[in-house]
Amino acid sequence: MVIWNAVFLVVNLLHFIYLLYKRRPIKINKELSSLYKRMFEPLHVPPELFQRLTGQFCNIQTLKTGQTYAAEDKTSVDERLSILLKGKMKVSYRGHFLHNIYPCAFIDSPEYRSTQMNRDEKFQVSITADDNCKFLCWSRERLAYFLESEPFLFEIFKYLIGKDITNKLYSLNDPTLSDKTSQKIDRQPSLCSQQSVMQMRNSMASSSDSEDGLQHFLRGTSTASTLRQPSPCLRTSSKMKPIEESVEDDVFEASSATPFKGHE
């Protein structure tokens, strides 16, 4: 009897130690803490899950001012997915400026979505460092395997990628967004910027599958015809409202909607 009591005591003690270990505070890398608080914590991603996501098959890389992250028609889009941690990058198409990329934003979200449908694609834009940059880079293949085993994170990534693409659309052609809220747009967008976003919107609107429209845009199949003819979106783009970057949408818990206040 005494022996059994001793065994149960040891088992309970080990279980207690295990529970304490599971509840220990998770220390997130200082370089990733702002990323977690900005993008993942509002969506209720536990710190330990975020640590698994960023601790095994990704690394932090740097680029100096002027160095290239992706070269148009040369760099493959199949190898990586990245989030900018520090600095600023600029995106251009055939030498024309399109938009900037700021910290806590995906660098190559449109390409990531496009290659879910077709492999062996090349970047249709050039992405260069406008400042000294630091970014978190995942191996695409290993990330895909990991997300298959974590359905919750899979949905998180699906949501964040979609939101990031939407923000890039508005940053191309909406001059009403202030630098304080989005910091993603010049006051006078170039003609190339306007036509590019309209082409993408037209492609997505004319297709029943938005992903097909995105792929159509990335391939740049109708740039010439778009430049020759006014886009139907010229008449409707003024009705579209910008996205508030400072407010994170919560897709997992219902929250009271607040009215949108446009910038004047």
Secondary structure by P-SEA (a helix, b strand, c coil): caaaaaaaaaaaaaaaaaaaaaaccccccccaaaaaacccccccccaaaaaaaccccbbbbbbccccccccccccccccbbbbbcbbbbbbbccccccccccccccccaaaaaaacccccccccbbbbbccbbbbbbccaaaaaaaaaacaaaaaaaaaaaaaaaaaaaaaaccccccccccccccccccaaaaaaaaaaaaaaaacccaaaaaaaaaacccaaaaaaccccccccccccccccccccccccbbbbbbbbbbcc
